[in-house]
Amino acid sequence: MPSTKVDGILDGLKAIKDEFYTEKALFLQNYNRLIAEWISKYEVWREFLASSTVSADYVAQRFTFAWQLFRVKSSEVDSTLDESLSDLGNKLFSEIAKDAADIWTRVYEGKMEVTHKALSPLLTLREKLKGLSFASPHAMPVTSIMDTVLGGVPNKGKYIAGQLLLNLQGLVCLLKDKHALLKQAEAVQNATNAQRALNSIVSAFSPDSKKEAITPGCLNSGGLW
């Protein structure tokens, strides 16, 4: 989980813990009575059942609620952790590409305008990347790219169209191309800021660009140009 969400999650866990121990106390108060009522229903097995039960104190010692937080960090000595994280990062971006391809087909393909609801699946994808940022050094740069594009969309307005829509379509095209996305993430890591890297992504969608430059292979014009 992102470190910024730790406090909120801990508050939720503490609330669950309080509820757990309240229910535990109630259960133990009635434990002996419930056991006796259960045994009384099976008179033939009374002796066997009575000898098989455990005391309320025994149960109390084994009903606990606890958690442990830890940070995943690779060791300075040789281990397989780096390899495991690399595999996890590779899987993460494969899933991102698959999700983005679905978003493209369902939301953006061939569209000349969309509503602000079209941002929802991209925001979900962003949270997924941010939450699993420990799995790959490319996750946060991609999040920065997404923030730059999404941050340029006004909160108000009935429809998103024109250059703003082209920027969103370009972003989705990038996200669904795993190889290109990882390359661009590396560019962000080496750039002075996310905007500089973004310019190279969306410049092809600028109305001032030549037609040959603004028609990426992954993007069907849908009558936009």
ABEGO torsion letter per residue (X at the ends): XBAAAAAAAAAAAAAAAAAAAAAAAAAAAAAAAAAAAAAAABAAAAAAAAAABBBAAAAAAABBBBBBBBBBBBBABBBAAAAAAAAAAAAAAAAAAAAAAAAAAAAABGBABBBAAAAAAAAAAAAAAAAAAAABAAAAAAAAAAAAAAAABBABEABBBEAAAAAAAAAAAAAABAAAAAAAAAAAAABABAAAAAAAAAAAABAABBAAAABBAABBAGGAX
